[in-house]
Amino acid sequence: MSEWIGMLDAHDITPNVDMLTGMSPDETEAMMNERNPFNHDGSRESVTDRTEQRFDGMDVDELRRDADDNATIPEW
C-alpha cells in the first residue's frame, strides 16, 4: 500500500485531505469519480456502484466465516 501511495504522490495525484474538507457530498463524489485522474475516458462509475459490482454474487457472510475458521493465532 505504501508503494502505491508513493507512486500516486510522485505523480502528484494523491487526494489532498485538506482539499476534500468542506466539500459537499456531491463534490466529494465527483472528485472520486468524474474528476478523478483515473477517469481517463469519462466512464468511471461511482464508488458505490463499483463496490456493489465487486461484491455481486459473493456470499460475504460465508467468506467471513471461512476467514474466521481458517485464521491462525501465532503462539508467542
NORGI-V270472 format. One record per pair of residues at least 12 apart in sequence whose ideal C-beta (glycine too) atoms are under 7 Angstrom apart, sorted by the first residue. I is the first residue (numbers start at 1). J is the second residue. If there is no record, write none. Layout:
i;j
I;J
I;J
//
This chain:
i;j
13;37
29;46
32;47
33;46
33;47
//
